[in-house]
Each structure stands twice: as C-alpha cells, then as structure tokens.
C-alpha cells in the first residue's frame, strides 16, 4: 500500500496574506510551524479554524499526498 501523508498550503497562504504565525487562530507559533512543516497533523477543529481564518476551504488548504 502506498504511503499517505497530509500536505498543506498553510505557509504559502499565510505569507501571501502577510499574516504571522503568532496571530493565527490563537495557537502558538511553534504549533503553526510544525503543521506547516508536516511534523504535526492539525486536528479537524484546528484545520477548520485555520481554513476559516485564511478564508479558504479546508480541502484547498489541506490535501492528501500519496507516495510510492
């Protein structure tokens, strides 16, 4: 079975909108950083809050990456 991971467009969207990690939905800068770098997978509630804060659909912000 192919390996799967969750990708995201969080950093590119946040930078494009000139938002800092610290001011994004009330979580720590470290939490945002670990999500951006795919170290931590956002909970459903956090993913929804992030997508709302960035005015994006959650499926446009987060996506499934299929590996070999």
PDB file of N, CA, C and O in Angstrom, chain B, residues numbered from 101:
ATOM      1  N   UNK B 101       0.838  -1.185   0.000  1.00  0.00           N
ATOM      2  CA  UNK B 101       0.000   0.000   0.000  1.00  0.00           C
ATOM      3  C   UNK B 101       0.880   1.245   0.000  1.00  0.00           C
ATOM      4  O   UNK B 101       1.905   1.291   0.680  1.00  0.00           O
ATOM      5  N   UNK B 102       0.476   2.241  -0.758  1.00  0.00           N
ATOM      6  CA  UNK B 102       1.232   3.486  -0.863  1.00  0.00           C
ATOM      7  C   UNK B 102       1.170   4.257   0.451  1.00  0.00           C
ATOM      8  O   UNK B 102       0.154   4.256   1.146  1.00  0.00           O
ATOM      9  N   UNK B 103       2.272   4.907   0.770  1.00  0.00           N
ATOM     10  CA  UNK B 103       2.322   5.736   1.970  1.00  0.00           C
ATOM     11  C   UNK B 103       1.517   7.002   1.727  1.00  0.00           C
ATOM     12  O   UNK B 103       1.566   7.572   0.637  1.00  0.00           O
ATOM     13  N   UNK B 104       0.782   7.442   2.729  1.00  0.00           N
ATOM     14  CA  UNK B 104      -0.012   8.663   2.622  1.00  0.00           C
ATOM     15  C   UNK B 104       0.426   9.640   3.694  1.00  0.00           C
ATOM     16  O   UNK B 104       0.809   9.253   4.798  1.00  0.00           O
ATOM     17  N   UNK B 105       0.361  10.905   3.346  1.00  0.00           N
ATOM     18  CA  UNK B 105       0.607  11.956   4.330  1.00  0.00           C
ATOM     19  C   UNK B 105      -0.274  13.143   3.986  1.00  0.00           C
ATOM     20  O   UNK B 105      -0.786  13.255   2.872  1.00  0.00           O
ATOM     21  N   UNK B 106      -0.440  14.016   4.946  1.00  0.00           N
ATOM     22  CA  UNK B 106      -1.273  15.193   4.743  1.00  0.00           C
ATOM     23  C   UNK B 106      -0.383  16.372   4.387  1.00  0.00           C
ATOM     24  O   UNK B 106       0.480  16.769   5.171  1.00  0.00           O
ATOM     25  N   UNK B 107      -0.593  16.923   3.216  1.00  0.00           N
ATOM     26  CA  UNK B 107       0.121  18.123   2.805  1.00  0.00           C
ATOM     27  C   UNK B 107      -0.718  19.342   3.116  1.00  0.00           C
ATOM     28  O   UNK B 107      -1.912  19.230   3.396  1.00  0.00           O
ATOM     29  N   UNK B 108      -0.093  20.512   3.068  1.00  0.00           N
ATOM     30  CA  UNK B 108      -0.856  21.732   3.306  1.00  0.00           C
ATOM     31  C   UNK B 108      -0.253  22.915   2.570  1.00  0.00           C
ATOM     32  O   UNK B 108       0.917  22.909   2.188  1.00  0.00           O
ATOM     33  N   UNK B 109      -1.073  23.911   2.387  1.00  0.00           N
ATOM     34  CA  UNK B 109      -0.665  25.169   1.763  1.00  0.00           C
ATOM     35  C   UNK B 109      -0.700  26.292   2.795  1.00  0.00           C
ATOM     36  O   UNK B 109      -0.920  27.454   2.452  1.00  0.00           O
ATOM     37  N   UNK B 110      -0.486  25.943   4.043  1.00  0.00           N
ATOM     38  CA  UNK B 110      -0.620  26.898   5.138  1.00  0.00           C
ATOM     39  C   UNK B 110       0.416  28.016   5.051  1.00  0.00           C
ATOM     40  O   UNK B 110       0.058  29.193   5.094  1.00  0.00           O
ATOM     41  N   UNK B 111       1.682  27.663   4.931  1.00  0.00           N
ATOM     42  CA  UNK B 111       2.717  28.697   4.938  1.00  0.00           C
ATOM     43  C   UNK B 111       2.597  29.617   3.732  1.00  0.00           C
ATOM     44  O   UNK B 111       2.646  30.838   3.885  1.00  0.00           O
ATOM     45  N   UNK B 112       2.442  29.060   2.546  1.00  0.00           N
ATOM     46  CA  UNK B 112       2.363  29.909   1.348  1.00  0.00           C
ATOM     47  C   UNK B 112       1.158  30.843   1.411  1.00  0.00           C
ATOM     48  O   UNK B 112       1.237  31.988   0.966  1.00  0.00           O
ATOM     49  N   UNK B 113       0.051  30.364   1.957  1.00  0.00           N
ATOM     50  CA  UNK B 113      -1.146  31.198   2.076  1.00  0.00           C
ATOM     51  C   UNK B 113      -0.942  32.275   3.132  1.00  0.00           C
ATOM     52  O   UNK B 113      -1.286  33.437   2.917  1.00  0.00           O
ATOM     53  N   UNK B 114      -0.382  31.887   4.271  1.00  0.00           N
ATOM     54  CA  UNK B 114      -0.143  32.834   5.356  1.00  0.00           C
ATOM     55  C   UNK B 114       0.819  33.938   4.915  1.00  0.00           C
ATOM     56  O   UNK B 114       0.588  35.111   5.205  1.00  0.00           O
ATOM     57  N   UNK B 115       1.894  33.570   4.216  1.00  0.00           N
ATOM     58  CA  UNK B 115       2.866  34.550   3.740  1.00  0.00           C
ATOM     59  C   UNK B 115       2.224  35.474   2.700  1.00  0.00           C
ATOM     60  O   UNK B 115       2.426  36.687   2.736  1.00  0.00           O
ATOM     61  N   UNK B 116       1.459  34.902   1.786  1.00  0.00           N
ATOM     62  CA  UNK B 116       0.784  35.704   0.754  1.00  0.00           C
ATOM     63  C   UNK B 116      -0.146  36.744   1.382  1.00  0.00           C
ATOM     64  O   UNK B 116      -0.281  37.853   0.865  1.00  0.00           O
ATOM     65  N   UNK B 117      -0.778  36.387   2.484  1.00  0.00           N
ATOM     66  CA  UNK B 117      -1.699  37.296   3.164  1.00  0.00           C
ATOM     67  C   UNK B 117      -1.016  38.163   4.210  1.00  0.00           C
ATOM     68  O   UNK B 117      -1.673  38.937   4.905  1.00  0.00           O
ATOM     69  N   UNK B 118       0.317  38.033   4.326  1.00  0.00           N
ATOM     70  CA  UNK B 118       1.130  38.806   5.272  1.00  0.00           C
ATOM     71  C   UNK B 118       0.673  38.610   6.721  1.00  0.00           C
ATOM     72  O   UNK B 118       0.591  39.567   7.492  1.00  0.00           O
ATOM     73  N   UNK B 119       0.379  37.369   7.074  1.00  0.00           N
ATOM     74  CA  UNK B 119      -0.014  37.033   8.449  1.00  0.00           C
ATOM     75  C   UNK B 119       1.145  36.333   9.150  1.00  0.00           C
ATOM     76  O   UNK B 119       1.861  35.538   8.543  1.00  0.00           O
ATOM     77  N   UNK B 120       1.320  36.635  10.422  1.00  0.00           N
ATOM     78  CA  UNK B 120       2.359  35.955  11.193  1.00  0.00           C
ATOM     79  C   UNK B 120       1.800  34.668  11.782  1.00  0.00           C
ATOM     80  O   UNK B 120       0.588  34.503  11.914  1.00  0.00           O
ATOM     81  N   UNK B 121       2.696  33.769  12.131  1.00  0.00           N
ATOM     82  CA  UNK B 121       2.275  32.512  12.765  1.00  0.00           C
ATOM     83  C   UNK B 121       1.604  32.790  14.103  1.00  0.00           C
ATOM     84  O   UNK B 121       0.642  32.114  14.468  1.00  0.00           O
ATOM     85  N   UNK B 122       2.098  33.769  14.827  1.00  0.00           N
ATOM     86  CA  UNK B 122       1.623  34.036  16.181  1.00  0.00           C
ATOM     87  C   UNK B 122       0.186  34.553  16.223  1.00  0.00           C
ATOM     88  O   UNK B 122      -0.497  34.389  17.234  1.00  0.00           O
ATOM     89  N   UNK B 123      -0.270  35.158  15.167  1.00  0.00           N
ATOM     90  CA  UNK B 123      -1.597  35.765  15.168  1.00  0.00           C
ATOM     91  C   UNK B 123      -2.644  34.905  14.467  1.00  0.00           C
ATOM     92  O   UNK B 123      -3.716  35.395  14.111  1.00  0.00           O
ATOM     93  N   UNK B 124      -2.346  33.653  14.274  1.00  0.00           N
ATOM     94  CA  UNK B 124      -3.235  32.790  13.502  1.00  0.00           C
ATOM     95  C   UNK B 124      -4.017  31.862  14.425  1.00  0.00           C
ATOM     96  O   UNK B 124      -3.441  30.893  14.920  1.00  0.00           O
ATOM     97  N   UNK B 125      -5.250  32.102  14.670  1.00  0.00           N
ATOM     98  CA  UNK B 125      -6.248  31.302  15.388  1.00  0.00           C
ATOM     99  C   UNK B 125      -5.929  30.949  16.844  1.00  0.00           C
ATOM    100  O   UNK B 125      -6.478  29.983  17.374  1.00  0.00           O
ATOM    101  N   UNK B 126      -5.066  31.702  17.485  1.00  0.00           N
ATOM    102  CA  UNK B 126      -4.852  31.516  18.912  1.00  0.00           C
ATOM    103  C   UNK B 126      -4.037  30.301  19.323  1.00  0.00           C
ATOM    104  O   UNK B 126      -4.145  29.848  20.463  1.00  0.00           O
ATOM    105  N   UNK B 127      -3.230  29.766  18.428  1.00  0.00           N
ATOM    106  CA  UNK B 127      -2.311  28.688  18.800  1.00  0.00           C
ATOM    107  C   UNK B 127      -0.889  29.236  18.751  1.00  0.00           C
ATOM    108  O   UNK B 127      -0.649  30.303  18.186  1.00  0.00           O
ATOM    109  N   UNK B 128       0.035  28.516  19.334  1.00  0.00           N
ATOM    110  CA  UNK B 128       1.402  29.012  19.390  1.00  0.00           C
ATOM    111  C   UNK B 128       2.068  29.012  18.016  1.00  0.00           C
ATOM    112  O   UNK B 128       1.671  28.287  17.104  1.00  0.00           O
ATOM    113  N   UNK B 129       3.091  29.850  17.904  1.00  0.00           N
ATOM    114  CA  UNK B 129       3.888  29.914  16.684  1.00  0.00           C
ATOM    115  C   UNK B 129       4.483  28.558  16.383  1.00  0.00           C
ATOM    116  O   UNK B 129       4.550  28.149  15.224  1.00  0.00           O
ATOM    117  N   UNK B 130       4.916  27.858  17.418  1.00  0.00           N
ATOM    118  CA  UNK B 130       5.509  26.530  17.242  1.00  0.00           C
ATOM    119  C   UNK B 130       4.492  25.542  16.666  1.00  0.00           C
ATOM    120  O   UNK B 130       4.842  24.729  15.810  1.00  0.00           O
ATOM    121  N   UNK B 131       3.261  25.602  17.118  1.00  0.00           N
ATOM    122  CA  UNK B 131       2.224  24.714  16.585  1.00  0.00           C
ATOM    123  C   UNK B 131       2.007  24.967  15.105  1.00  0.00           C
ATOM    124  O   UNK B 131       1.941  24.026  14.315  1.00  0.00           O
ATOM    125  N   UNK B 132       1.895  26.239  14.722  1.00  0.00           N
ATOM    126  CA  UNK B 132       1.713  26.578  13.311  1.00  0.00           C
ATOM    127  C   UNK B 132       2.911  26.094  12.498  1.00  0.00           C
ATOM    128  O   UNK B 132       2.744  25.538  11.412  1.00  0.00           O
ATOM    129  N   UNK B 133       4.126  26.307  13.027  1.00  0.00           N
ATOM    130  CA  UNK B 133       5.333  25.876  12.334  1.00  0.00           C
ATOM    131  C   UNK B 133       5.364  24.368  12.119  1.00  0.00           C
ATOM    132  O   UNK B 133       5.731  23.907  11.038  1.00  0.00           O
ATOM    133  N   UNK B 134       4.987  23.604  13.120  1.00  0.00           N
ATOM    134  CA  UNK B 134       5.018  22.142  12.981  1.00  0.00           C
ATOM    135  C   UNK B 134       3.957  21.650  11.997  1.00  0.00           C
ATOM    136  O   UNK B 134       4.160  20.639  11.324  1.00  0.00           O
ATOM    137  N   UNK B 135       2.840  22.346  11.909  1.00  0.00           N
ATOM    138  CA  UNK B 135       1.828  21.991  10.905  1.00  0.00           C
ATOM    139  C   UNK B 135       2.349  22.335   9.516  1.00  0.00           C
ATOM    140  O   UNK B 135       2.244  21.527   8.594  1.00  0.00           O
ATOM    141  N   UNK B 136       2.912  23.537   9.364  1.00  0.00           N
ATOM    142  CA  UNK B 136       3.443  23.961   8.062  1.00  0.00           C
ATOM    143  C   UNK B 136       4.509  22.994   7.538  1.00  0.00           C
ATOM    144  O   UNK B 136       4.612  22.767   6.332  1.00  0.00           O
ATOM    145  N   UNK B 137       5.293  22.432   8.447  1.00  0.00           N
ATOM    146  CA  UNK B 137       6.379  21.530   8.054  1.00  0.00           C
ATOM    147  C   UNK B 137       5.986  20.054   8.105  1.00  0.00           C
ATOM    148  O   UNK B 137       6.847  19.176   8.035  1.00  0.00           O
ATOM    149  N   UNK B 138       4.701  19.786   8.225  1.00  0.00           N
ATOM    150  CA  UNK B 138       4.147  18.423   8.239  1.00  0.00           C
ATOM    151  C   UNK B 138       4.726  17.532   9.329  1.00  0.00           C
ATOM    152  O   UNK B 138       4.808  16.314   9.166  1.00  0.00           O
ATOM    153  N   UNK B 139       5.129  18.145  10.448  1.00  0.00           N
ATOM    154  CA  UNK B 139       5.583  17.387  11.612  1.00  0.00           C
ATOM    155  C   UNK B 139       4.375  16.985  12.456  1.00  0.00           C
ATOM    156  O   UNK B 139       4.346  15.907  13.050  1.00  0.00           O
ATOM    157  N   UNK B 140       3.393  17.861  12.497  1.00  0.00           N
ATOM    158  CA  UNK B 140       2.178  17.670  13.284  1.00  0.00           C
ATOM    159  C   UNK B 140       0.985  17.776  12.338  1.00  0.00           C
ATOM    160  O   UNK B 140       0.956  18.643  11.465  1.00  0.00           O
ATOM    161  N   UNK B 141       0.017  16.906  12.511  1.00  0.00           N
ATOM    162  CA  UNK B 141      -1.207  16.959  11.710  1.00  0.00           C
ATOM    163  C   UNK B 141      -2.271  17.695  12.525  1.00  0.00           C
ATOM    164  O   UNK B 141      -2.579  17.313  13.654  1.00  0.00           O
ATOM    165  N   UNK B 142      -2.812  18.729  11.949  1.00  0.00           N
ATOM    166  CA  UNK B 142      -3.823  19.526  12.643  1.00  0.00           C
ATOM    167  C   UNK B 142      -5.065  18.693  12.921  1.00  0.00           C
ATOM    168  O   UNK B 142      -5.479  17.880  12.094  1.00  0.00           O
ATOM    169  N   UNK B 143      -5.650  18.902  14.090  1.00  0.00           N
ATOM    170  CA  UNK B 143      -6.934  18.269  14.392  1.00  0.00           C
ATOM    171  C   UNK B 143      -7.988  18.827  13.438  1.00  0.00           C
ATOM    172  O   UNK B 143      -7.764  19.848  12.789  1.00  0.00           O
ATOM    173  N   UNK B 144      -9.099  18.179  13.359  1.00  0.00           N
ATOM    174  CA  UNK B 144     -10.179  18.651  12.499  1.00  0.00           C
ATOM    175  C   UNK B 144     -10.618  20.053  12.905  1.00  0.00           C
ATOM    176  O   UNK B 144     -10.833  20.910  12.048  1.00  0.00           O
ATOM    177  N   UNK B 145     -10.749  20.286  14.190  1.00  0.00           N
ATOM    178  CA  UNK B 145     -11.175  21.597  14.681  1.00  0.00           C
ATOM    179  C   UNK B 145     -10.156  22.663  14.308  1.00  0.00           C
ATOM    180  O   UNK B 145     -10.533  23.746  13.860  1.00  0.00           O
ATOM    181  N   UNK B 146      -8.868  22.373  14.488  1.00  0.00           N
ATOM    182  CA  UNK B 146      -7.828  23.339  14.148  1.00  0.00           C
ATOM    183  C   UNK B 146      -7.754  23.564  12.638  1.00  0.00           C
ATOM    184  O   UNK B 146      -7.576  24.698  12.193  1.00  0.00           O
ATOM    185  N   UNK B 147      -7.888  22.508  11.853  1.00  0.00           N
ATOM    186  CA  UNK B 147      -7.876  22.643  10.391  1.00  0.00           C
ATOM    187  C   UNK B 147      -9.030  23.530   9.926  1.00  0.00           C
ATOM    188  O   UNK B 147      -8.852  24.371   9.045  1.00  0.00           O
ATOM    189  N   UNK B 148     -10.201  23.345  10.511  1.00  0.00           N
ATOM    190  CA  UNK B 148     -11.351  24.177  10.166  1.00  0.00           C
ATOM    191  C   UNK B 148     -11.134  25.625  10.593  1.00  0.00           C
ATOM    192  O   UNK B 148     -11.480  26.543   9.849  1.00  0.00           O
ATOM    193  N   UNK B 149     -10.567  25.844  11.780  1.00  0.00           N
ATOM    194  CA  UNK B 149     -10.300  27.201  12.255  1.00  0.00           C
ATOM    195  C   UNK B 149      -9.263  27.901  11.374  1.00  0.00           C
ATOM    196  O   UNK B 149      -9.408  29.083  11.062  1.00  0.00           O
ATOM    197  N   UNK B 150      -8.216  27.170  10.974  1.00  0.00           N
ATOM    198  CA  UNK B 150      -7.194  27.746  10.106  1.00  0.00           C
ATOM    199  C   UNK B 150      -7.779  28.107   8.739  1.00  0.00           C
ATOM    200  O   UNK B 150      -7.513  29.186   8.209  1.00  0.00           O
ATOM    201  N   UNK B 151      -8.570  27.207   8.179  1.00  0.00           N
ATOM    202  CA  UNK B 151      -9.154  27.491   6.871  1.00  0.00           C
ATOM    203  C   UNK B 151     -10.101  28.683   6.949  1.00  0.00           C
ATOM    204  O   UNK B 151     -10.144  29.497   6.026  1.00  0.00           O
ATOM    205  N   UNK B 152     -10.844  28.795   8.012  1.00  0.00           N
ATOM    206  CA  UNK B 152     -11.743  29.940   8.186  1.00  0.00           C
ATOM    207  C   UNK B 152     -10.934  31.237   8.323  1.00  0.00           C
ATOM    208  O   UNK B 152     -11.275  32.251   7.714  1.00  0.00           O
ATOM    209  N   UNK B 153      -9.865  31.199   9.123  1.00  0.00           N
ATOM    210  CA  UNK B 153      -9.030  32.394   9.325  1.00  0.00           C
ATOM    211  C   UNK B 153      -8.378  32.852   8.025  1.00  0.00           C
ATOM    212  O   UNK B 153      -8.148  34.045   7.826  1.00  0.00           O
ATOM    213  N   UNK B 154      -8.083  31.900   7.144  1.00  0.00           N
ATOM    214  CA  UNK B 154      -7.433  32.224   5.873  1.00  0.00           C
ATOM    215  C   UNK B 154      -8.432  32.367   4.728  1.00  0.00           C
ATOM    216  O   UNK B 154      -8.045  32.564   3.576  1.00  0.00           O
ATOM    217  N   UNK B 155      -9.715  32.268   5.053  1.00  0.00           N
ATOM    218  CA  UNK B 155     -10.786  32.396   4.078  1.00  0.00           C
ATOM    219  C   UNK B 155     -10.622  31.398   2.919  1.00  0.00           C
ATOM    220  O   UNK B 155     -10.729  31.758   1.746  1.00  0.00           O
ATOM    221  N   UNK B 156     -10.361  30.141   3.284  1.00  0.00           N
ATOM    222  CA  UNK B 156     -10.182  29.067   2.306  1.00  0.00           C
ATOM    223  C   UNK B 156     -11.040  27.879   2.693  1.00  0.00           C
ATOM    224  O   UNK B 156     -11.423  27.724   3.853  1.00  0.00           O
ATOM    225  N   UNK B 157     -11.336  27.048   1.718  1.00  0.00           N
ATOM    226  CA  UNK B 157     -11.975  25.772   2.028  1.00  0.00           C
ATOM    227  C   UNK B 157     -10.908  24.867   2.629  1.00  0.00           C
ATOM    228  O   UNK B 157      -9.752  24.906   2.210  1.00  0.00           O
ATOM    229  N   UNK B 158     -11.285  24.062   3.596  1.00  0.00           N
ATOM    230  CA  UNK B 158     -10.318  23.195   4.266  1.00  0.00           C
ATOM    231  C   UNK B 158      -9.630  22.265   3.264  1.00  0.00           C
ATOM    232  O   UNK B 158      -8.439  21.983   3.403  1.00  0.00           O
ATOM    233  N   UNK B 159     -10.368  21.786   2.256  1.00  0.00           N
ATOM    234  CA  UNK B 159      -9.771  20.881   1.268  1.00  0.00           C
ATOM    235  C   UNK B 159      -8.831  21.593   0.304  1.00  0.00           C
ATOM    236  O   UNK B 159      -8.069  20.935  -0.404  1.00  0.00           O
ATOM    237  N   UNK B 160      -8.868  22.924   0.261  1.00  0.00           N
ATOM    238  CA  UNK B 160      -7.894  23.678  -0.529  1.00  0.00           C
ATOM    239  C   UNK B 160      -6.634  23.980   0.287  1.00  0.00           C
ATOM    240  O   UNK B 160      -5.560  24.190  -0.276  1.00  0.00           O
ATOM    241  N   UNK B 161      -6.770  23.999   1.598  1.00  0.00           N
ATOM    242  CA  UNK B 161      -5.634  24.265   2.487  1.00  0.00           C
ATOM    243  C   UNK B 161      -4.875  22.985   2.834  1.00  0.00           C
ATOM    244  O   UNK B 161      -3.648  22.994   2.934  1.00  0.00           O
ATOM    245  N   UNK B 162      -5.605  21.891   3.016  1.00  0.00           N
ATOM    246  CA  UNK B 162      -5.008  20.599   3.351  1.00  0.00           C
ATOM    247  C   UNK B 162      -5.349  19.591   2.265  1.00  0.00           C
ATOM    248  O   UNK B 162      -6.453  19.613   1.722  1.00  0.00           O
ATOM    249  N   UNK B 163      -4.410  18.707   1.943  1.00  0.00           N
ATOM    250  CA  UNK B 163      -4.629  17.740   0.868  1.00  0.00           C
ATOM    251  C   UNK B 163      -3.845  16.469   1.148  1.00  0.00           C
ATOM    252  O   UNK B 163      -2.845  16.487   1.866  1.00  0.00           O
ATOM    253  N   UNK B 164      -4.307  15.376   0.579  1.00  0.00           N
ATOM    254  CA  UNK B 164      -3.678  14.065   0.749  1.00  0.00           C
ATOM    255  C   UNK B 164      -2.590  13.886  -0.281  1.00  0.00           C
ATOM    256  O   UNK B 164      -2.808  14.129  -1.468  1.00  0.00           O
ATOM    257  N   UNK B 165      -1.404  13.458   0.165  1.00  0.00           N
ATOM    258  CA  UNK B 165      -0.278  13.179  -0.714  1.00  0.00           C
ATOM    259  C   UNK B 165      -0.054  11.673  -0.698  1.00  0.00           C
ATOM    260  O   UNK B 165       0.171  11.084   0.359  1.00  0.00           O
ATOM    261  N   UNK B 166      -0.116  11.061  -1.858  1.00  0.00           N
ATOM    262  CA  UNK B 166       0.091   9.611  -1.983  1.00  0.00           C
ATOM    263  C   UNK B 166       1.538   9.360  -2.390  1.00  0.00           C
ATOM    264  O   UNK B 166       2.017   9.957  -3.354  1.00  0.00           O
ATOM    265  N   UNK B 167       2.234   8.494  -1.679  1.00  0.00           N
ATOM    266  CA  UNK B 167       3.619   8.160  -2.010  1.00  0.00           C
ATOM    267  C   UNK B 167       3.721   6.805  -2.673  1.00  0.00           C
ATOM    268  O   UNK B 167       2.705   6.182  -2.979  1.00  0.00           O
ATOM    269  N   UNK B 168       4.945   6.341  -2.898  1.00  0.00           N
ATOM    270  CA  UNK B 168       5.203   5.047  -3.544  1.00  0.00           C
ATOM    271  C   UNK B 168       5.041   3.926  -2.564  1.00  0.00           C
ATOM    272  O   UNK B 168       5.218   2.762  -2.923  1.00  0.00           O
TER     273      UNK B 168
END
